[in-house]
Amino acid sequence: MKLVIISGRSGSGKSTALHVLEDLGYYCIDNMPSGLLPALIEEMQLEDMPREAIAISIDARNVPVNLERFPETIASIDKIGIEYAIAYLDANDQTILTRFSATRRKHPLSSATVSLEEAISKEHELLSPIATLADLKIDTSSLSLHQLRDIVKKQVAQQTNTTMALLFESFGFKHGVPSDADLMFDVRCLPNPYWDPVLRKYNGRDQQIIKFLEEQPIVEEMFTDLSNYLDKWLPKFEANNRSYMTVAIGCTGGHHRSVYLSERLAKHFSDKLNNVQIRHRDLEQ
């Protein structure tokens, strides 16, 4: 069982860090009262705990006395022997001020009598007991979103391999294009089995359609071009911290050509990636 505690000042990137861990399979809890940490540890030790890795975010909205007692809480975890890590994210005052000004969000500690600058300074004081015990401190002042995600993957989760889920989705243009597609390819230029009355009732997973399309040289050219394109560019998306990628393949009705190519591409990439899925949106239309 592994526990990761994410903390830091508002605007430093805590939410981004927690989302990265969630994408990696962690059971995540945002804005957890630090006083409840011992109870969470007890739950973690139960045999039916759903995840082996848990990440929690603790911020300055906690009761101040609980933040002051954070070292005592951590000491109790040490005695139990639970594996844990504390990551503290921060940025310089000017960067945090600029980020809040850009998003126009209200700082959780600001009020009619507390200015944004005062709230940023106060937050630093409140979180100092956590910052002092942090195993890893990340200054996000000059980091891009992608750079921060990389650091969290490699240094917090200690995971350098990408875990992008790849979905191939067949669809029919006459039913509308899928709104969730990251990449979309139109294969309506290929020979259409629909115009053969004998083949019309089958779909791209049936041997009759597979045989028909495999006999068409242009279909093989399309598959080769698509697979080569994805072989080249999918690793670039993975390197850019993409957790999910949907590749939509469309023909006229979503029954024959798009289904066949989606199945073939899914099989091709299943040998290279751990998480390849397939969906035929309009097969029952």
N, C-alpha and C positions, 0 to 999 in steps of 0.2 A: 504494500500500500504506500502510495506517495502523495504528499500534500505540498502544494505550491501556494504560497501566500503572496499576493500582488498588492502593493501599496504605492503611495506617492501622492503628490499634490494634484489637485484638479487641473486638467489641461495638459498633464504630462504624458498621457497615452495609456492609462490603465485599462480603459475599455478595449482598446485595440489589442493589448496583450492578452486580456481574458478571452477575447474572441478567437485569437490564434490558438490558444490552448483548447478551447471548446471544439474548434475544427480538428484538432489532433486527437479528440476522443476523451478529453478531460470532462469530469462532471463539475460544472462551474456554478459558483454562487457569487453574485455581485452585491456589494455593499453589505457585507455580513457584520453584525455587531460582534466585536472582538470578544466580548464577554461570553458569547455562545460557543467559542472555539472548543472548550473542553467537552461540551455536549456533542459537538461534531466528531471529535476524536472517538468518543464512545460509539457513535454510529458507524464510524469507519471500521471499527474492529468487529462488527457483526458479520457473520458469514454471508448474509444475503445482501451485502452492500453492492449496488449495481455496477460500480466502476472501481478499477484499481488505482486510478489517478484522479485526484480532486484538486481544483484550483479555486481559491476564494479571493475576493477583493475586499480590502479593509481601507476605508478612507476617513477623512476628518469629520464625517457626520456621526461618528460613534460618540457615545457618552465619554466626555473627556477623562473621567476617572478610569474607565476601562482601557483607554489608550495608555494612561500612565502605568497601569498594571500589566501592560503587554509583556514586559520581560519576565514577570512571574508566570504568565500563561505559557510562554515558550519554555520556561524551565520545567514546567509540568509535562510538556510534550517530550522533552529530552529524557525524562525519567521513564516514560512509557516505552520509548524506543521507536516511535514512528519516524519514518524517513520524511524529512520536510526541507523546503528551501524557501527563502524569503527574497523576493525581488522588489527593489524600491526604484520607482521611476521618478525622475524630476527634470526640471529645466530651469534656466535662469529666470529671474523675476520678469525681465523685459519680454522674454519669449512667451511666458504664460500670460502676461498682460496683453500682448499682441494677439494671442490665440483667442482670448475671451472677447477682445474688441472685434475681432474678425467674425466670430460666430454669434456675437451679441447674446451669449448665454449668461445667465446669472450665476455668479459664484455661490456655492452652497453656504459660505460663511458671511457673505455680504448682506447688508441690510440698509435701512434708511439712515442708520447712524454709523455703519461700517463701510468704508469705501472699498473698492476692488483692490487697491494696493495694500490696504490694511488687512483685508481678508487673506490675500496671498501670503503675507508675512505671518499672520496668525496660524495659518495652516501648517507652515513650516515648523512652528513651535509644537503644535499638537502632535504632529507625526514623527517628531524627533526620536521617541522611544523605539519606533519601528525602524527608522532609517539607521539607527545605531547598530541594530542587530542584523541588518540586511546582508545576505550572502553575496548578492549581486546588486550593484547600483548602476542604473542606466541613465545617462544624461541625454535626453531627447531633444535638446535645444536645436541641434543642427541636423537631426535625423529626418529623413523622409518617412512616410508611412511604410513603404516597402522595406526600408532599411531596419525600421523598428521590428517589423514582423520577422525579418531574418534573424535578428538578434534573439528574439524571444524563442524562436524555433531552435536555434543552435545552442544558446546558452542557458535558457530557462528550461525548455523541454528536453534539451540535449538530443535533438532530433534533426539531423541534417538532410535526410531524404524527404522529398515531397510526398504528400499523400493525396494528390489531386484525384478526385472522383471524376471519371469520364463517362458521359452519357451520350449514346447515339439515339437520336429520336427521328423516326420516319414520320412523314406527314403528307397530306394532300393540299396543294395550293388552293383548290376550290373550297376548302373548309377554312381557309385563313392560315397565316403563318404563325408559328408558335412564338409567344412573347418572351419565352425564357431562353431562346437560342443565343449562344455566344458566337457561333459560326453557323452559316447557313449555305447549303449548296443545292442548286437547282439541277435535277437530272431528267427533266422533261424532254431533253433532246435525244434520249435513248429510245430504241425501239420499244413500243408499248404492247405488252401481251394482251391488254384489254381488247384490242381489235381482232383478236382471234377468239371466235365464239367458244371454242373448245377450252381455251385457257382462262377465259374471263372469270370463272367461278373460283379459281385458285388464288393464292397470294404468294408473296415473295419468299415465304418459308417452305412452300410446297415444292417437291422435286420437279414437277412439271414446269414451273416457272423458272426454277434454278437452271434446269437443262436448257430452256429456251434462251435465257439471258447469257449463259456461259458460251453459247454458240455464236454470240454476236461480238465481233472484235472490238467494236466501239465501247461496249460495256466493260471489257477488260481494260481498255485504255482509260476509261473514267475511273475505275477502281485504282489503277496504278497511280494516276495523277493525284487522286484524293489521299491515298495512303502515303504517298511520297510527301505531299504537302504537310499532312499532319505529323508524319515522322520528323519532319524538320522543325515545325513550329510549336508543337505541343510542349517540348522541353523548354522553350522560351517562356511559355505561359507558366509552366511549373516554377521556373526560376524567378518569375515575377510574383510569386506567392499566391497563385490562384489555387483555391481549394476545390472548386467545382468548375467543370467545363461541359457545356451542352453543345453537341454538334448535330444540327438538324439537317436531314436529307429529305428533299421534297420532290414529289412527282405530282401528277395531276390529281389522282384520287387517294394516294397514300396506301395502296394495296399491293402493288407489284414491284416496280423498280426501286422505289425508296426503301421498301422493306428488305428487298434482297441486298442492296448495298449497305444498309445499316447493319444487317446481320453479318455480312462479310467483314466489314470494318471492325465491328465489335470483336469478332473472332481474331482478327489480325492483331489488335491491340491488347487483347487479353493475355497474350504471351509476353507482353512488355510491361504492363501496368497491373497493379494489384486490385484496383477498384474500377472495373469497366462494367457499365450497365447498358441496357437497351430498352427502348420504349417505342411501341408502335401506336401513335396517337389515334390514327383514323382507321385502324384495321377493322373495326366493328361498324364503321359508318355504312 
